[in-house]
Amino acid sequence: MIIHFGVFRHLREEIGAKGWVLLTAIALDAVVLAAFAAMKWQSAPLIVVIGIIGMAFAFLFVRIFLARNPIRAGNYDQH
């Protein structure tokens, strides 16, 4: 879902992707994810909670890392 959103937001015009296709893919991904999360919630709610906490920590880490290491404009080839 994140990759679809990134393409929709940043690369759609550059690569000629159709916006409705990307938005449909995001919506279908969300439906499947919600269905699996609901099924897992019924059998093992702790796993769902741990997954949500893990994703939150990953997003927080990325935000902190990017805040401390910004990419300068035009300098995308950093090795």
N, C-alpha and C positions, 0 to 999 in steps of 0.2 A: 504494500500500500504506500509506503514511504517513497519507493522508487517511482511508482506511478505519479504520485503527487509532485515529486521533484521534476519529472519530465514535463508534467502539465504546467508547472509554474515557471520553469527556467528554460526548457529546451523545445517546447512545443513548436514554436515558429521556426526555429533553426533546423529541426529535423523533419518538419512537415507532418507532424502527428495531428490527428483529428482530436479535438477537445472532447467531443462526446464519447469517443472510444475510451479515452483515459478515465473520464468520469464514470462511465459504465463499469470499467474494470475495478475502480476504487469501490463503487457501491456493491458490486458482487463480492469482492474480497471482504468487505465489512459484513455482509450477510453471512458468509461462510464462517468468518471468525466469530461472530456473535452466536451462531448455532453451536460451534464446537465449544465455546466458552460456557454456554448454557448447559450443554451436556456434561461437561467436566465439572461444573459447579454442583450439579446434582450428585455426582459420585465422590468428588474430592475437592471441596471448596478451598481448602488450604493451598492446594496447588495453584489455583487461579489467583489467590491473593499473593502468593510468593512470586508468580509470574508478573503480576502488575507492579509489585515493588521492584522486581529486577529490571523491568523496562524503565521505570521511573529513574532508577539509579543510572542506567545506561544513558538516558537522555540528559540527566544532570551532569554526568561526566563529560559528555560531548560538548555541552554548553560551556562548562568551565574550561575545558581544553581549548575550544575555539576562541574563548574570550582572552585566554592567555597567549595564544599563538595565532593571531589573525593572519589571513592570507592577503598579501598586498595585491592591489589591482595589477593585472597583467603578469603576475608571477605565479602561475599555476604549476610549473614544472619544478617542484621542489623535491629533491631526492635526498 
